[in-house]
Amino acid sequence: EAYLFGGCSRMGVIHAGVRRYDMTSNCWSEPLVCSGSSPTPRFGHTAIAHEQYLYIFGGQGFHPTSNIRHEHNDNIGKHECHAKQEAHSDGIYCYNDLYVLDTLSMSWSKVNATAATAGCIQFPAPRHSHTSVVIDNKMVLFGGASSDGTLLNDLWELSLRSIDKNHGNNFYLWKRLNPVCDIPPPREMHSMNVLPQQNDYDDAYDGVNMDTIRKKCSMNSRLYVTGGRGRNGDILQDHWELQQKFDKWVWKELPSPPSRRCSHSSSFISLQKCLATSTSSPCLFIFGGWDAQSGTIFSDIMLYDIGAATWKNIAVNSTAETDLTKSRNNQNESTEKIKLITHASSVTTYGRFAHSCCTIESNQINLNDVEHSEDCHVSNLGSLGHHNKLKKETLVLIHGGVTVENDLNDLLAFKSCR
């Protein structure tokens, strides 16, 4: 299953409903009825899935709220607490609140997290257009922009322990991380993905569901941050690795992608013979995006081979199938392709930005005649995999987005195949 929350149309309509995409019935639900304290309508937030829960953090919305902003002051070497409303001049408010949706009971609750260090009040500042991923039982948050347009490159960790009704929100702890070495420039509208340890590649990407992969992502985990929009509106073309080495986080800049872009989507896709290597290796899959400086809206895929540290740029076209065959020692390797599986009539254009993306496991299905939700973009998909014993395949789902003229509500699904 995949869940969709929030988003905003170009007409300024901001959504707060929850919709569910069911891979078995092959359709979107109507807005789900949820109990509890739900988030205000918003966009530019993040949504992550952990166990049966969907976590929503930050974003922007029209509804005023007083937030507590905590900023680091390098001059005095401590954290100051500023109580103020994080608002744009046009009435758009920026949040640093955290909500959790229990997908079994379909109930919302607001999380009042505490600081991991006793006596030190540390929480992320209100922000939008940031990124979040799950590593083991933790959410890692990076970058984004504040309500006044200040770009961020801070790194935060939130513990996500199993909810205990006897202890409640005391199980949620924020901690600011301080990586060593060079740090990526501040940015928004970038992508970030987490990868299991090197020796877990084959197992994690060989028919094992995403919950298993997430459980492997603990010590020595690696995150990948790509592109985005930087200071002065510059569109970035850099690519960074953040590796956890026991109790330290270390940034490292990697080879640049083929083109600069922001507001793209990304995930990992398994290729048995990945690009330049003859061994199984996951690839970072980047789709679409926007270069605001040139006005280009991308419709291609950029693949980054983790093992070979190389990029490949491939087009998505009407054949809906891209051949990744490589020749080694004048002998043809078995053909492997990234295939777009969706009904052609449901796709009006491939080029887009500000769309949402998730990786999901499904039984082998045919994505024909998918029923779509209403126009919505800058939204977030959180995936919760099925847990039955039927044969599964890993799909990268792309939903909605923006073109020059239209808001999109279509659904694209990519998979690797032979």
DAPE-V170398 format. One record per backbone hydrogen bond with DSSP energy under -0.5 kcal/mol. NH is the residue of the N-H (numbers start at 1). CO is the residue of the C=O. Records with the same first field share a line. If there is no record, write none. Layout:
NH->CO  CO
This chain:
2->21
3->382
4->19
5->380
6->17
7->42
8->377
9->13
12->9
14->12
15->7
19->4
21->2
22->20  27
23->21
26->22
27->22
28->371
29->20
32->18
34->32
35->106
37->108
38->36
42->15
43->60
44->378
46->57
48->55
50->53
53->50
54->101
55->48
56->99
57->46
58->97
59->95  127
60->43
61->93
64->62
67->65  84
69->67  82
71->69  80
73->78
74->72
76->73
77->73
78->73
80->71
82->69  80
83->81
84->67  82
86->84
87->85
88->92
91->88
93->61
94->86
95->59
98->111
99->56
100->109
101->54
102->100  107
103->52  101
106->102
107->102
108->35
109->100
111->98
112->110
113->111
114->172
116->174
118->116
120->117
121->119
122->120
127->95
128->145
129->44
130->44
131->142
133->140
135->138
136->214
138->135
139->158
140->133  138
141->156
142->131
143->154
144->152  187
145->128
146->150
149->146
152->144  187
155->177
156->141
157->175
158->139
159->173
160->137
161->171
165->163
167->164
168->164
170->167
171->168
172->169
173->171
174->114
175->157
177->155
180->249
187->152
188->229
189->129
190->129
191->226
193->224
195->222
200->197
201->198
204->200
205->201
206->203
212->209
213->209
214->210
215->211
216->212  213
217->213  214
218->216  219
221->218
222->195
223->242
224->193
225->240
226->191
227->238
228->261
229->188
230->234
233->230
234->231
236->228
239->254
240->225
241->252
242->223
243->241  250
244->221
245->243  248
246->244
247->245
248->245
250->243
251->180
252->241
254->239
261->236
262->290
263->189
264->189
265->287
267->285
269->283
271->281
274->272  279
275->273
277->274
281->271
283->269
284->304
285->267  283
286->284  302
287->265
288->300
289->352
290->262
291->296
292->290
294->291
295->291
296->291
298->289  296
301->314
302->286
303->312
304->284
305->303  310
306->282  304
309->305
310->305
312->303
314->301  312
316->299
317->315
320->317
322->338
324->336
328->331
331->328
333->326
337->417
338->322
339->337  415
340->320
341->339  413
342->340
343->367
346->343
347->344
348->346
352->298
353->402
354->263
355->263
356->399
358->397
360->395
362->393
364->391
365->363
367->365
368->366
371->26
376->408
378->354
380->5
382->3
384->1
393->362
395->360  393
396->414
397->358  395
398->412
399->356
400->410
401->376  408
402->353
403->406
408->401
412->398
414->396
415->339
417->337
